């Protein structure tokens, strides 16, 4: 059993690396957190007020603009 100890060390090292990978955040979850503004008409989510205002002006020109967007 010359490689018994090396095998155990390799398994422990691999387990530590796999634990590090599990702690990472997924790209999908991060993207969902960034979408904080929701359109009141079509319920589309946007990351910032500027994008929200552009969306509202182009997609819903006949609808009255919300007060929060008039400032932006």
mmCIF file as Biopython writes it, N, C-alpha, C and O atoms, coordinates in Angstrom:
data_model
#
loop_
_atom_site.group_PDB
_atom_site.id
_atom_site.type_symbol
_atom_site.label_atom_id
_atom_site.label_alt_id
_atom_site.label_comp_id
_atom_site.label_asym_id
_atom_site.label_entity_id
_atom_site.label_seq_id
_atom_site.pdbx_PDB_ins_code
_atom_site.Cartn_x
_atom_site.Cartn_y
_atom_site.Cartn_z
_atom_site.occupancy
_atom_site.B_iso_or_equiv
_atom_site.auth_seq_id
_atom_site.auth_asym_id
_atom_site.pdbx_PDB_model_num
ATOM 1   N N  . UNK A ? 1  ? 0.825   -1.176 0.000   1.0 0.0 1  A 1 
ATOM 2   C CA . UNK A ? 1  ? 0.000   0.000  0.000   1.0 0.0 1  A 1 
ATOM 3   C C  . UNK A ? 1  ? 0.877   1.250  0.000   1.0 0.0 1  A 1 
ATOM 4   O O  . UNK A ? 1  ? 0.853   2.047  0.938   1.0 0.0 1  A 1 
ATOM 5   N N  . UNK A ? 2  ? 1.617   1.393  -1.029  1.0 0.0 2  A 1 
ATOM 6   C CA . UNK A ? 2  ? 2.515   2.541  -1.128  1.0 0.0 2  A 1 
ATOM 7   C C  . UNK A ? 2  ? 1.743   3.829  -1.397  1.0 0.0 2  A 1 
ATOM 8   O O  . UNK A ? 2  ? 2.181   4.905  -0.989  1.0 0.0 2  A 1 
ATOM 9   N N  . UNK A ? 3  ? 0.592   3.735  -2.084  1.0 0.0 3  A 1 
ATOM 10  C CA . UNK A ? 3  ? -0.138  4.955  -2.443  1.0 0.0 3  A 1 
ATOM 11  C C  . UNK A ? 3  ? -1.326  5.210  -1.531  1.0 0.0 3  A 1 
ATOM 12  O O  . UNK A ? 3  ? -2.138  6.087  -1.828  1.0 0.0 3  A 1 
ATOM 13  N N  . UNK A ? 4  ? -1.454  4.498  -0.463  1.0 0.0 4  A 1 
ATOM 14  C CA . UNK A ? 4  ? -2.596  4.661  0.442   1.0 0.0 4  A 1 
ATOM 15  C C  . UNK A ? 4  ? -2.682  6.064  1.023   1.0 0.0 4  A 1 
ATOM 16  O O  . UNK A ? 4  ? -3.742  6.690  1.004   1.0 0.0 4  A 1 
ATOM 17  N N  . UNK A ? 5  ? -1.562  6.551  1.539   1.0 0.0 5  A 1 
ATOM 18  C CA . UNK A ? 5  ? -1.541  7.892  2.146   1.0 0.0 5  A 1 
ATOM 19  C C  . UNK A ? 5  ? -1.763  8.978  1.094   1.0 0.0 5  A 1 
ATOM 20  O O  . UNK A ? 5  ? -2.475  9.949  1.347   1.0 0.0 5  A 1 
ATOM 21  N N  . UNK A ? 6  ? -1.160  8.819  -0.080  1.0 0.0 6  A 1 
ATOM 22  C CA . UNK A ? 6  ? -1.331  9.818  -1.150  1.0 0.0 6  A 1 
ATOM 23  C C  . UNK A ? 6  ? -2.788  9.870  -1.612  1.0 0.0 6  A 1 
ATOM 24  O O  . UNK A ? 6  ? -3.310  10.941 -1.921  1.0 0.0 6  A 1 
ATOM 25  N N  . UNK A ? 7  ? -3.430  8.718  -1.656  1.0 0.0 7  A 1 
ATOM 26  C CA . UNK A ? 7  ? -4.829  8.662  -2.062  1.0 0.0 7  A 1 
ATOM 27  C C  . UNK A ? 7  ? -5.711  9.430  -1.076  1.0 0.0 7  A 1 
ATOM 28  O O  . UNK A ? 7  ? -6.596  10.186 -1.476  1.0 0.0 7  A 1 
ATOM 29  N N  . UNK A ? 8  ? -5.457  9.228  0.203   1.0 0.0 8  A 1 
ATOM 30  C CA . UNK A ? 8  ? -6.239  9.913  1.237   1.0 0.0 8  A 1 
ATOM 31  C C  . UNK A ? 8  ? -6.019  11.430 1.151   1.0 0.0 8  A 1 
ATOM 32  O O  . UNK A ? 8  ? -6.975  12.199 1.254   1.0 0.0 8  A 1 
ATOM 33  N N  . UNK A ? 9  ? -4.786  11.853 0.966   1.0 0.0 9  A 1 
ATOM 34  C CA . UNK A ? 9  ? -4.490  13.279 0.857   1.0 0.0 9  A 1 
ATOM 35  C C  . UNK A ? 9  ? -5.156  13.885 -0.381  1.0 0.0 9  A 1 
ATOM 36  O O  . UNK A ? 9  ? -5.684  14.996 -0.329  1.0 0.0 9  A 1 
ATOM 37  N N  . UNK A ? 10 ? -5.128  13.152 -1.484  1.0 0.0 10 A 1 
ATOM 38  C CA . UNK A ? 10 ? -5.759  13.644 -2.717  1.0 0.0 10 A 1 
ATOM 39  C C  . UNK A ? 10 ? -7.266  13.784 -2.540  1.0 0.0 10 A 1 
ATOM 40  O O  . UNK A ? 10 ? -7.864  14.739 -3.034  1.0 0.0 10 A 1 
ATOM 41  N N  . UNK A ? 11 ? -7.877  12.841 -1.840  1.0 0.0 11 A 1 
ATOM 42  C CA . UNK A ? 11 ? -9.319  12.911 -1.600  1.0 0.0 11 A 1 
ATOM 43  C C  . UNK A ? 11 ? -9.668  14.115 -0.716  1.0 0.0 11 A 1 
ATOM 44  O O  . UNK A ? 11 ? -10.658 14.805 -0.962  1.0 0.0 11 A 1 
ATOM 45  N N  . UNK A ? 12 ? -8.854  14.360 0.308   1.0 0.0 12 A 1 
ATOM 46  C CA . UNK A ? 12 ? -9.104  15.495 1.194   1.0 0.0 12 A 1 
ATOM 47  C C  . UNK A ? 12 ? -8.949  16.817 0.447   1.0 0.0 12 A 1 
ATOM 48  O O  . UNK A ? 12 ? -9.741  17.743 0.628   1.0 0.0 12 A 1 
ATOM 49  N N  . UNK A ? 13 ? -7.927  16.892 -0.387  1.0 0.0 13 A 1 
ATOM 50  C CA . UNK A ? 13 ? -7.696  18.112 -1.167  1.0 0.0 13 A 1 
ATOM 51  C C  . UNK A ? 13 ? -8.858  18.353 -2.132  1.0 0.0 13 A 1 
ATOM 52  O O  . UNK A ? 13 ? -9.336  19.479 -2.273  1.0 0.0 13 A 1 
ATOM 53  N N  . UNK A ? 14 ? -9.302  17.297 -2.785  1.0 0.0 14 A 1 
ATOM 54  C CA . UNK A ? 14 ? -10.415 17.402 -3.729  1.0 0.0 14 A 1 
ATOM 55  C C  . UNK A ? 14 ? -11.695 17.818 -3.013  1.0 0.0 14 A 1 
ATOM 56  O O  . UNK A ? 14 ? -12.473 18.606 -3.551  1.0 0.0 14 A 1 
ATOM 57  N N  . UNK A ? 15 ? -11.924 17.299 -1.806  1.0 0.0 15 A 1 
ATOM 58  C CA . UNK A ? 15 ? -13.116 17.661 -1.036  1.0 0.0 15 A 1 
ATOM 59  C C  . UNK A ? 15 ? -13.101 19.153 -0.687  1.0 0.0 15 A 1 
ATOM 60  O O  . UNK A ? 15 ? -14.136 19.815 -0.766  1.0 0.0 15 A 1 
ATOM 61  N N  . UNK A ? 16 ? -11.946 19.681 -0.305  1.0 0.0 16 A 1 
ATOM 62  C CA . UNK A ? 16 ? -11.843 21.111 0.015   1.0 0.0 16 A 1 
ATOM 63  C C  . UNK A ? 16 ? -12.136 21.970 -1.216  1.0 0.0 16 A 1 
ATOM 64  O O  . UNK A ? 16 ? -12.821 22.987 -1.110  1.0 0.0 16 A 1 
ATOM 65  N N  . UNK A ? 17 ? -11.629 21.574 -2.365  1.0 0.0 17 A 1 
ATOM 66  C CA . UNK A ? 17 ? -11.864 22.330 -3.604  1.0 0.0 17 A 1 
ATOM 67  C C  . UNK A ? 17 ? -13.333 22.297 -3.997  1.0 0.0 17 A 1 
ATOM 68  O O  . UNK A ? 17 ? -13.880 23.302 -4.451  1.0 0.0 17 A 1 
ATOM 69  N N  . UNK A ? 18 ? -13.967 21.155 -3.825  1.0 0.0 18 A 1 
ATOM 70  C CA . UNK A ? 18 ? -15.380 21.046 -4.172  1.0 0.0 18 A 1 
ATOM 71  C C  . UNK A ? 18 ? -16.241 21.885 -3.225  1.0 0.0 18 A 1 
ATOM 72  O O  . UNK A ? 18 ? -17.241 22.464 -3.650  1.0 0.0 18 A 1 
ATOM 73  N N  . UNK A ? 19 ? -15.862 21.956 -1.954  1.0 0.0 19 A 1 
ATOM 74  C CA . UNK A ? 19 ? -16.598 22.786 -0.999  1.0 0.0 19 A 1 
ATOM 75  C C  . UNK A ? 19 ? -16.496 24.263 -1.372  1.0 0.0 19 A 1 
ATOM 76  O O  . UNK A ? 19 ? -17.465 25.006 -1.220  1.0 0.0 19 A 1 
ATOM 77  N N  . UNK A ? 20 ? -15.337 24.691 -1.856  1.0 0.0 20 A 1 
ATOM 78  C CA . UNK A ? 20 ? -15.153 26.084 -2.278  1.0 0.0 20 A 1 
ATOM 79  C C  . UNK A ? 20 ? -16.066 26.402 -3.457  1.0 0.0 20 A 1 
ATOM 80  O O  . UNK A ? 20 ? -16.659 27.480 -3.518  1.0 0.0 20 A 1 
ATOM 81  N N  . UNK A ? 21 ? -16.175 25.471 -4.383  1.0 0.0 21 A 1 
ATOM 82  C CA . UNK A ? 21 ? -17.022 25.691 -5.562  1.0 0.0 21 A 1 
ATOM 83  C C  . UNK A ? 21 ? -18.491 25.757 -5.197  1.0 0.0 21 A 1 
ATOM 84  O O  . UNK A ? 21 ? -19.251 26.495 -5.824  1.0 0.0 21 A 1 
ATOM 85  N N  . UNK A ? 22 ? -18.898 25.005 -4.203  1.0 0.0 22 A 1 
ATOM 86  C CA . UNK A ? 22 ? -20.301 25.005 -3.794  1.0 0.0 22 A 1 
ATOM 87  C C  . UNK A ? 22 ? -20.707 26.321 -3.154  1.0 0.0 22 A 1 
ATOM 88  O O  . UNK A ? 22 ? -21.869 26.718 -3.244  1.0 0.0 22 A 1 
ATOM 89  N N  . UNK A ? 23 ? -19.772 27.003 -2.510  1.0 0.0 23 A 1 
ATOM 90  C CA . UNK A ? 23 ? -20.077 28.256 -1.826  1.0 0.0 23 A 1 
ATOM 91  C C  . UNK A ? 23 ? -20.275 29.415 -2.792  1.0 0.0 23 A 1 
ATOM 92  O O  . UNK A ? 23 ? -20.856 30.431 -2.409  1.0 0.0 23 A 1 
ATOM 93  N N  . UNK A ? 24 ? -19.817 29.295 -4.018  1.0 0.0 24 A 1 
ATOM 94  C CA . UNK A ? 24 ? -19.924 30.378 -4.991  1.0 0.0 24 A 1 
ATOM 95  C C  . UNK A ? 24 ? -21.369 30.679 -5.346  1.0 0.0 24 A 1 
ATOM 96  O O  . UNK A ? 24 ? -22.239 29.816 -5.230  1.0 0.0 24 A 1 
ATOM 97  N N  . UNK A ? 25 ? -21.618 31.898 -5.776  1.0 0.0 25 A 1 
ATOM 98  C CA . UNK A ? 25 ? -22.970 32.287 -6.155  1.0 0.0 25 A 1 
ATOM 99  C C  . UNK A ? 25 ? -23.194 32.003 -7.634  1.0 0.0 25 A 1 
ATOM 100 O O  . UNK A ? 25 ? -22.270 32.086 -8.443  1.0 0.0 25 A 1 
ATOM 101 N N  . UNK A ? 26 ? -24.395 31.677 -7.963  1.0 0.0 26 A 1 
ATOM 102 C CA . UNK A ? 26 ? -24.708 31.401 -9.357  1.0 0.0 26 A 1 
ATOM 103 C C  . UNK A ? 26 ? -24.969 32.710 -10.105 1.0 0.0 26 A 1 
ATOM 104 O O  . UNK A ? 26 ? -25.391 33.700 -9.508  1.0 0.0 26 A 1 
ATOM 105 N N  . UNK A ? 27 ? -24.724 32.703 -11.359 1.0 0.0 27 A 1 
ATOM 106 C CA . UNK A ? 27 ? -24.915 33.888 -12.188 1.0 0.0 27 A 1 
ATOM 107 C C  . UNK A ? 27 ? -26.395 34.244 -12.265 1.0 0.0 27 A 1 
ATOM 108 O O  . UNK A ? 27 ? -26.755 35.420 -12.313 1.0 0.0 27 A 1 
ATOM 109 N N  . UNK A ? 28 ? -27.232 33.248 -12.276 1.0 0.0 28 A 1 
ATOM 110 C CA . UNK A ? 28 ? -28.672 33.464 -12.373 1.0 0.0 28 A 1 
ATOM 111 C C  . UNK A ? 28 ? -29.208 34.174 -11.126 1.0 0.0 28 A 1 
ATOM 112 O O  . UNK A ? 28 ? -30.044 35.072 -11.229 1.0 0.0 28 A 1 
ATOM 113 N N  . UNK A ? 29 ? -28.729 33.773 -9.961  1.0 0.0 29 A 1 
ATOM 114 C CA . UNK A ? 29 ? -29.177 34.391 -8.715  1.0 0.0 29 A 1 
ATOM 115 C C  . UNK A ? 29 ? -28.703 35.840 -8.627  1.0 0.0 29 A 1 
ATOM 116 O O  . UNK A ? 29 ? -29.444 36.711 -8.172  1.0 0.0 29 A 1 
ATOM 117 N N  . UNK A ? 30 ? -27.488 36.094 -9.055  1.0 0.0 30 A 1 
ATOM 118 C CA . UNK A ? 30 ? -26.960 37.458 -9.031  1.0 0.0 30 A 1 
ATOM 119 C C  . UNK A ? 30 ? -27.748 38.366 -9.961  1.0 0.0 30 A 1 
ATOM 120 O O  . UNK A ? 30 ? -28.021 39.518 -9.626  1.0 0.0 30 A 1 
ATOM 121 N N  . UNK A ? 31 ? -28.107 37.856 -11.111 1.0 0.0 31 A 1 
ATOM 122 C CA . UNK A ? 31 ? -28.879 38.643 -12.069 1.0 0.0 31 A 1 
ATOM 123 C C  . UNK A ? 31 ? -30.272 38.951 -11.520 1.0 0.0 31 A 1 
ATOM 124 O O  . UNK A ? 31 ? -30.791 40.049 -11.719 1.0 0.0 31 A 1 
ATOM 125 N N  . UNK A ? 32 ? -30.859 38.009 -10.848 1.0 0.0 32 A 1 
ATOM 126 C CA . UNK A ? 32 ? -32.190 38.225 -10.286 1.0 0.0 32 A 1 
ATOM 127 C C  . UNK A ? 32 ? -32.170 39.298 -9.200  1.0 0.0 32 A 1 
ATOM 128 O O  . UNK A ? 32 ? -33.120 40.072 -9.081  1.0 0.0 32 A 1 
ATOM 129 N N  . UNK A ? 33 ? -31.112 39.353 -8.415  1.0 0.0 33 A 1 
ATOM 130 C CA . UNK A ? 33 ? -30.998 40.380 -7.378  1.0 0.0 33 A 1 
ATOM 131 C C  . UNK A ? 33 ? -30.865 41.770 -7.983  1.0 0.0 33 A 1 
ATOM 132 O O  . UNK A ? 33 ? -31.315 42.751 -7.390  1.0 0.0 33 A 1 
ATOM 133 N N  . UNK A ? 34 ? -30.252 41.861 -9.157  1.0 0.0 34 A 1 
ATOM 134 C CA . UNK A ? 34 ? -30.008 43.161 -9.784  1.0 0.0 34 A 1 
ATOM 135 C C  . UNK A ? 34 ? -31.283 43.759 -10.381 1.0 0.0 34 A 1 
ATOM 136 O O  . UNK A ? 34 ? -31.357 44.973 -10.566 1.0 0.0 34 A 1 
ATOM 137 N N  . UNK A ? 35 ? -32.274 42.941 -10.682 1.0 0.0 35 A 1 
ATOM 138 C CA . UNK A ? 35 ? -33.507 43.432 -11.292 1.0 0.0 35 A 1 
ATOM 139 C C  . UNK A ? 35 ? -34.454 43.918 -10.188 1.0 0.0 35 A 1 
ATOM 140 O O  . UNK A ? 35 ? -35.275 43.154 -9.680  1.0 0.0 35 A 1 
ATOM 141 N N  . UNK A ? 36 ? -34.328 45.189 -9.832  1.0 0.0 36 A 1 
ATOM 142 C CA . UNK A ? 36 ? -35.070 45.706 -8.689  1.0 0.0 36 A 1 
ATOM 143 C C  . UNK A ? 36 ? -36.288 46.544 -9.076  1.0 0.0 36 A 1 
ATOM 144 O O  . UNK A ? 36 ? -37.191 46.708 -8.256  1.0 0.0 36 A 1 
ATOM 145 N N  . UNK A ? 37 ? -36.341 47.073 -10.285 1.0 0.0 37 A 1 
ATOM 146 C CA . UNK A ? 37 ? -37.472 47.910 -10.709 1.0 0.0 37 A 1 
ATOM 147 C C  . UNK A ? 37 ? -38.409 47.084 -11.582 1.0 0.0 37 A 1 
ATOM 148 O O  . UNK A ? 37 ? -37.972 46.430 -12.528 1.0 0.0 37 A 1 
ATOM 149 N N  . UNK A ? 38 ? -39.696 47.117 -11.259 1.0 0.0 38 A 1 
ATOM 150 C CA . UNK A ? 38 ? -40.691 46.352 -12.001 1.0 0.0 38 A 1 
ATOM 151 C C  . UNK A ? 38 ? -41.684 47.309 -12.644 1.0 0.0 38 A 1 
ATOM 152 O O  . UNK A ? 38 ? -42.231 48.191 -11.983 1.0 0.0 38 A 1 
ATOM 153 N N  . UNK A ? 39 ? -41.911 47.127 -13.931 1.0 0.0 39 A 1 
ATOM 154 C CA . UNK A ? 39 ? -42.854 47.963 -14.674 1.0 0.0 39 A 1 
ATOM 155 C C  . UNK A ? 39 ? -44.259 47.731 -14.129 1.0 0.0 39 A 1 
ATOM 156 O O  . UNK A ? 39 ? -44.673 46.591 -13.916 1.0 0.0 39 A 1 
ATOM 157 N N  . UNK A ? 40 ? -44.981 48.814 -13.909 1.0 0.0 40 A 1 
ATOM 158 C CA . UNK A ? 40 ? -46.327 48.709 -13.347 1.0 0.0 40 A 1 
ATOM 159 C C  . UNK A ? 40 ? -47.346 48.209 -14.362 1.0 0.0 40 A 1 
ATOM 160 O O  . UNK A ? 40 ? -48.403 47.707 -13.980 1.0 0.0 40 A 1 
ATOM 161 N N  . UNK A ? 41 ? -47.042 48.340 -15.647 1.0 0.0 41 A 1 
ATOM 162 C CA . UNK A ? 41 ? -47.991 47.946 -16.682 1.0 0.0 41 A 1 
ATOM 163 C C  . UNK A ? 41 ? -47.790 46.489 -17.102 1.0 0.0 41 A 1 
ATOM 164 O O  . UNK A ? 41 ? -48.735 45.701 -17.089 1.0 0.0 41 A 1 
ATOM 165 N N  . UNK A ? 42 ? -46.548 46.129 -17.477 1.0 0.0 42 A 1 
ATOM 166 C CA . UNK A ? 42 ? -46.305 44.791 -18.026 1.0 0.0 42 A 1 
ATOM 167 C C  . UNK A ? 42 ? -45.509 43.873 -17.095 1.0 0.0 42 A 1 
ATOM 168 O O  . UNK A ? 42 ? -45.239 42.725 -17.449 1.0 0.0 42 A 1 
ATOM 169 N N  . UNK A ? 43 ? -45.135 44.354 -15.931 1.0 0.0 43 A 1 
ATOM 170 C CA . UNK A ? 43 ? -44.417 43.583 -14.907 1.0 0.0 43 A 1 
ATOM 171 C C  . UNK A ? 43 ? -43.028 43.120 -15.344 1.0 0.0 43 A 1 
ATOM 172 O O  . UNK A ? 43 ? -42.503 42.153 -14.792 1.0 0.0 43 A 1 
ATOM 173 N N  . UNK A ? 44 ? -42.431 43.786 -16.314 1.0 0.0 44 A 1 
ATOM 174 C CA . UNK A ? 44 ? -41.065 43.489 -16.731 1.0 0.0 44 A 1 
ATOM 175 C C  . UNK A ? 44 ? -40.109 44.073 -15.702 1.0 0.0 44 A 1 
ATOM 176 O O  . UNK A ? 44 ? -40.356 45.155 -15.168 1.0 0.0 44 A 1 
ATOM 177 N N  . UNK A ? 45 ? -39.018 43.363 -15.421 1.0 0.0 45 A 1 
ATOM 178 C CA . UNK A ? 45 ? -38.064 43.826 -14.424 1.0 0.0 45 A 1 
ATOM 179 C C  . UNK A ? 45 ? -36.862 44.467 -15.094 1.0 0.0 45 A 1 
ATOM 180 O O  . UNK A ? 45 ? -36.376 43.990 -16.120 1.0 0.0 45 A 1 
ATOM 181 N N  . UNK A ? 46 ? -36.381 45.577 -14.487 1.0 0.0 46 A 1 
ATOM 182 C CA . UNK A ? 46 ? -35.228 46.308 -15.009 1.0 0.0 46 A 1 
ATOM 183 C C  . UNK A ? 46 ? -34.236 46.600 -13.889 1.0 0.0 46 A 1 
ATOM 184 O O  . UNK A ? 46 ? -34.619 46.665 -12.721 1.0 0.0 46 A 1 
ATOM 185 N N  . UNK A ? 47 ? -32.956 46.777 -14.242 1.0 0.0 47 A 1 
ATOM 186 C CA . UNK A ? 47 ? -31.927 46.962 -13.221 1.0 0.0 47 A 1 
ATOM 187 C C  . UNK A ? 47 ? -31.834 48.364 -12.620 1.0 0.0 47 A 1 
ATOM 188 O O  . UNK A ? 47 ? -31.428 48.504 -11.466 1.0 0.0 47 A 1 
ATOM 189 N N  . UNK A ? 48 ? -32.201 49.408 -13.373 1.0 0.0 48 A 1 
ATOM 190 C CA . UNK A ? 48 ? -32.033 50.765 -12.843 1.0 0.0 48 A 1 
ATOM 191 C C  . UNK A ? 48 ? -33.146 51.677 -13.349 1.0 0.0 48 A 1 
ATOM 192 O O  . UNK A ? 48 ? -33.838 51.333 -14.307 1.0 0.0 48 A 1 
ATOM 193 N N  . UNK A ? 49 ? -33.324 52.833 -12.718 1.0 0.0 49 A 1 
ATOM 194 C CA . UNK A ? 49 ? -34.421 53.739 -13.099 1.0 0.0 49 A 1 
ATOM 195 C C  . UNK A ? 49 ? -34.292 54.301 -14.510 1.0 0.0 49 A 1 
ATOM 196 O O  . UNK A ? 49 ? -35.300 54.549 -15.171 1.0 0.0 49 A 1 
ATOM 197 N N  . UNK A ? 50 ? -33.069 54.503 -14.972 1.0 0.0 50 A 1 
ATOM 198 C CA . UNK A ? 50 ? -32.875 55.041 -16.322 1.0 0.0 50 A 1 
ATOM 199 C C  . UNK A ? 50 ? -33.424 54.072 -17.369 1.0 0.0 50 A 1 
ATOM 200 O O  . UNK A ? 50 ? -34.133 54.478 -18.290 1.0 0.0 50 A 1 
ATOM 201 N N  . UNK A ? 51 ? -33.094 52.809 -17.222 1.0 0.0 51 A 1 
ATOM 202 C CA . UNK A ? 51 ? -33.606 51.789 -18.141 1.0 0.0 51 A 1 
ATOM 203 C C  . UNK A ? 51 ? -35.119 51.680 -18.023 1.0 0.0 51 A 1 
ATOM 204 O O  . UNK A ? 51 ? -35.821 51.526 -19.023 1.0 0.0 51 A 1 
ATOM 205 N N  . UNK A ? 52 ? -35.610 51.760 -16.801 1.0 0.0 52 A 1 
ATOM 206 C CA . UNK A ? 52 ? -37.046 51.691 -16.561 1.0 0.0 52 A 1 
ATOM 207 C C  . UNK A ? 52 ? -37.765 52.826 -17.279 1.0 0.0 52 A 1 
ATOM 208 O O  . UNK A ? 52 ? -38.804 52.608 -17.902 1.0 0.0 52 A 1 
ATOM 209 N N  . UNK A ? 53 ? -37.221 54.033 -17.196 1.0 0.0 53 A 1 
ATOM 210 C CA . UNK A ? 53 ? -37.840 55.188 -17.847 1.0 0.0 53 A 1 
ATOM 211 C C  . UNK A ? 53 ? -37.831 55.027 -19.361 1.0 0.0 53 A 1 
ATOM 212 O O  . UNK A ? 53 ? -38.830 55.314 -20.021 1.0 0.0 53 A 1 
ATOM 213 N N  . UNK A ? 54 ? -36.707 54.570 -19.917 1.0 0.0 54 A 1 
ATOM 214 C CA . UNK A ? 54 ? -36.627 54.344 -21.364 1.0 0.0 54 A 1 
ATOM 215 C C  . UNK A ? 54 ? -37.647 53.294 -21.793 1.0 0.0 54 A 1 
ATOM 216 O O  . UNK A ? 54 ? -38.313 53.449 -22.817 1.0 0.0 54 A 1 
ATOM 217 N N  . UNK A ? 55 ? -37.765 52.234 -21.013 1.0 0.0 55 A 1 
ATOM 218 C CA . UNK A ? 55 ? -38.735 51.182 -21.308 1.0 0.0 55 A 1 
ATOM 219 C C  . UNK A ? 55 ? -40.147 51.751 -21.295 1.0 0.0 55 A 1 
ATOM 220 O O  . UNK A ? 55 ? -40.940 51.498 -22.201 1.0 0.0 55 A 1 
ATOM 221 N N  . UNK A ? 56 ? -40.448 52.518 -20.262 1.0 0.0 56 A 1 
ATOM 222 C CA . UNK A ? 56 ? -41.805 53.046 -20.115 1.0 0.0 56 A 1 
ATOM 223 C C  . UNK A ? 56 ? -42.153 53.987 -21.260 1.0 0.0 56 A 1 
ATOM 224 O O  . UNK A ? 56 ? -43.265 53.944 -21.786 1.0 0.0 56 A 1 
ATOM 225 N N  . UNK A ? 57 ? -41.203 54.841 -21.648 1.0 0.0 57 A 1 
ATOM 226 C CA . UNK A ? 57 ? -41.466 55.788 -22.736 1.0 0.0 57 A 1 
ATOM 227 C C  . UNK A ? 57 ? -41.664 55.083 -24.080 1.0 0.0 57 A 1 
ATOM 228 O O  . UNK A ? 57 ? -42.479 55.520 -24.893 1.0 0.0 57 A 1 
ATOM 229 N N  . UNK A ? 58 ? -40.933 54.008 -24.317 1.0 0.0 58 A 1 
ATOM 230 C CA . UNK A ? 58 ? -41.031 53.337 -25.613 1.0 0.0 58 A 1 
ATOM 231 C C  . UNK A ? 58 ? -42.156 52.309 -25.673 1.0 0.0 58 A 1 
ATOM 232 O O  . UNK A ? 58 ? -42.791 52.165 -26.717 1.0 0.0 58 A 1 
ATOM 233 N N  . UNK A ? 59 ? -42.415 51.603 -24.600 1.0 0.0 59 A 1 
ATOM 234 C CA . UNK A ? 59 ? -43.409 50.528 -24.629 1.0 0.0 59 A 1 
ATOM 235 C C  . UNK A ? 59 ? -44.806 50.967 -24.208 1.0 0.0 59 A 1 
ATOM 236 O O  . UNK A ? 59 ? -45.793 50.371 -24.640 1.0 0.0 59 A 1 
ATOM 237 N N  . UNK A ? 60 ? -44.906 51.987 -23.383 1.0 0.0 60 A 1 
ATOM 238 C CA . UNK A ? 60 ? -46.204 52.419 -22.863 1.0 0.0 60 A 1 
ATOM 239 C C  . UNK A ? 60 ? -46.376 53.935 -23.011 1.0 0.0 60 A 1 
ATOM 240 O O  . UNK A ? 60 ? -46.549 54.627 -22.008 1.0 0.0 60 A 1 
ATOM 241 N N  . UNK A ? 61 ? -46.332 54.460 -24.225 1.0 0.0 61 A 1 
ATOM 242 C CA . UNK A ? 61 ? -46.391 55.920 -24.396 1.0 0.0 61 A 1 
ATOM 243 C C  . UNK A ? 61 ? -47.738 56.530 -23.992 1.0 0.0 61 A 1 
ATOM 244 O O  . UNK A ? 61 ? -47.793 57.702 -23.619 1.0 0.0 61 A 1 
ATOM 245 N N  . UNK A ? 62 ? -48.820 55.753 -24.061 1.0 0.0 62 A 1 
ATOM 246 C CA . UNK A ? 62 ? -50.136 56.297 -23.742 1.0 0.0 62 A 1 
ATOM 247 C C  . UNK A ? 62 ? -50.454 56.228 -22.250 1.0 0.0 62 A 1 
ATOM 248 O O  . UNK A ? 62 ? -51.354 56.922 -21.777 1.0 0.0 62 A 1 
ATOM 249 N N  . UNK A ? 63 ? -49.743 55.420 -21.526 1.0 0.0 63 A 1 
ATOM 250 C CA . UNK A ? 63 ? -49.989 55.281 -20.085 1.0 0.0 63 A 1 
ATOM 251 C C  . UNK A ? 63 ? -49.339 56.436 -19.338 1.0 0.0 63 A 1 
ATOM 252 O O  . UNK A ? 63 ? -48.286 56.926 -19.745 1.0 0.0 63 A 1 
ATOM 253 N N  . UNK A ? 64 ? -49.959 56.871 -18.250 1.0 0.0 64 A 1 
ATOM 254 C CA . UNK A ? 64 ? -49.341 57.942 -17.454 1.0 0.0 64 A 1 
ATOM 255 C C  . UNK A ? 64 ? -48.077 57.427 -16.761 1.0 0.0 64 A 1 
ATOM 256 O O  . UNK A ? 64 ? -48.052 56.314 -16.237 1.0 0.0 64 A 1 
ATOM 257 N N  . UNK A ? 65 ? -47.037 58.252 -16.768 1.0 0.0 65 A 1 
ATOM 258 C CA . UNK A ? 65 ? -45.761 57.853 -16.183 1.0 0.0 65 A 1 
ATOM 259 C C  . UNK A ? 65 ? -45.838 57.914 -14.653 1.0 0.0 65 A 1 
ATOM 260 O O  . UNK A ? 65 ? -46.358 58.882 -14.099 1.0 0.0 65 A 1 
ATOM 261 N N  . UNK A ? 66 ? -45.328 56.893 -13.977 1.0 0.0 66 A 1 
ATOM 262 C CA . UNK A ? 66 ? -45.329 56.905 -12.509 1.0 0.0 66 A 1 
ATOM 263 C C  . UNK A ? 66 ? -44.491 58.076 -11.961 1.0 0.0 66 A 1 
ATOM 264 O O  . UNK A ? 66 ? -43.561 58.550 -12.614 1.0 0.0 66 A 1 
ATOM 265 N N  . UNK A ? 67 ? -44.843 58.524 -10.762 1.0 0.0 67 A 1 
ATOM 266 C CA . UNK A ? 67 ? -44.154 59.652 -10.137 1.0 0.0 67 A 1 
ATOM 267 C C  . UNK A ? 67 ? -42.672 59.387 -9.942  1.0 0.0 67 A 1 
ATOM 268 O O  . UNK A ? 67 ? -41.859 60.301 -10.075 1.0 0.0 67 A 1 
ATOM 269 N N  . UNK A ? 68 ? -42.313 58.168 -9.633  1.0 0.0 68 A 1 
ATOM 270 C CA . UNK A ? 68 ? -40.902 57.834 -9.385  1.0 0.0 68 A 1 
ATOM 271 C C  . UNK A ? 68 ? -40.057 58.033 -10.643 1.0 0.0 68 A 1 
ATOM 272 O O  . UNK A ? 68 ? -38.867 58.333 -10.547 1.0 0.0 68 A 1 
ATOM 273 N N  . UNK A ? 69 ? -40.656 57.869 -11.810 1.0 0.0 69 A 1 
ATOM 274 C CA . UNK A ? 69 ? -39.905 58.014 -13.056 1.0 0.0 69 A 1 
ATOM 275 C C  . UNK A ? 69 ? -39.807 59.448 -13.541 1.0 0.0 69 A 1 
ATOM 276 O O  . UNK A ? 69 ? -38.903 59.775 -14.310 1.0 0.0 69 A 1 
ATOM 277 N N  . UNK A ? 70 ? -40.706 60.298 -13.114 1.0 0.0 70 A 1 
ATOM 278 C CA . UNK A ? 70 ? -40.672 61.686 -13.555 1.0 0.0 70 A 1 
ATOM 279 C C  . UNK A ? 70 ? -39.426 62.396 -13.056 1.0 0.0 70 A 1 
ATOM 280 O O  . UNK A ? 70 ? -38.939 63.328 -13.696 1.0 0.0 70 A 1 
ATOM 281 N N  . UNK A ? 71 ? -38.904 61.954 -11.908 1.0 0.0 71 A 1 
ATOM 282 C CA . UNK A ? 71 ? -37.702 62.552 -11.321 1.0 0.0 71 A 1 
ATOM 283 C C  . UNK A ? 71 ? -36.442 62.068 -12.031 1.0 0.0 71 A 1 
ATOM 284 O O  . UNK A ? 71 ? -35.488 62.830 -12.189 1.0 0.0 71 A 1 
ATOM 285 N N  . UNK A ? 72 ? -36.433 60.829 -12.450 1.0 0.0 72 A 1 
ATOM 286 C CA . UNK A ? 72 ? -35.230 60.221 -13.016 1.0 0.0 72 A 1 
ATOM 287 C C  . UNK A ? 72 ? -34.865 60.755 -14.375 1.0 0.0 72 A 1 
ATOM 288 O O  . UNK A ? 72 ? -33.872 60.325 -14.961 1.0 0.0 72 A 1 
#
